[in-house]
Amino acid sequence: MPKRKPASPAPAADLGLESLQVRREAIFLVLAQVPEGFVVSYGQLARLAGLGRAARLVGRILGQLPEDTRLPWHRVIAAGGRISLPLGSPSGNEQRARLRAEGVRIHNDRVDIHRHGWPSGEQS
């Protein structure tokens, strides 16, 4: 009788759309809680949503938001307070304008995480 190979875990692509939808909803639920005038990093948002170290997934999902979304996508920044959307790009300009309108100070294309980090004062 030939030996059977042990079952290997399903590749990520086979986990299905349902699993991705659950992760997307978790990200959206946390993002909706970020208050005006505060920011959260991609990695921190992933951790708060229970997704561990899935910062890239957060970025990918936020990049697919419809233009008319009411989610505060502009409050998500890179680690260390860096704004990752390019200066001069339409989305980068919009993010900076929205943050400034909420009272978030931007200096050298960075946000002071100690002042504007959420949950309050946390570093990413």
Secondary structure, 3 states (H helix, E strand, C coil): CCCCCCCCCCCHHHHCHHHHHHHHHHHHHHHCCCCCCCEEEHHHHHHHCCCCCCHHHHHHHHCCCCCCCCCCHHHEECHHHECCCCCCCHHHHHHHHHHHHCCCCEECCEECHHHHECCCCCCC
